[in-house]
């Protein structure tokens, strides 16, 4: 179930969100946050796999 959360961003990210919306990539500013969080999850998984591979040699 979705939960409403609010957060503040600086002008750089405000502009980035606006650009993403005006280019049609996202329907709303609310759609950009989950996309960013998904990227963070993917990066964490990738780094975990890389670290595991490095430990194995």
C-alpha positions, 0 to 999 in steps of 0.5 A: 500500500502506498504511503504519502511522504514529503521531502525537500530538495534543492533547486538543482533537483527541483529543476531536474524533476521539472525537466523530466516532467516537461520531457514526458518521462514522468507524469508527475513529480511524485513519479520521479522519487520512486524511480530514483529509489529504484536506481539506488536499490539497483546500485546497492544490489550491483555493488553487493554482487561486485563485492561478493565476486571480489571476495571470491576472487 
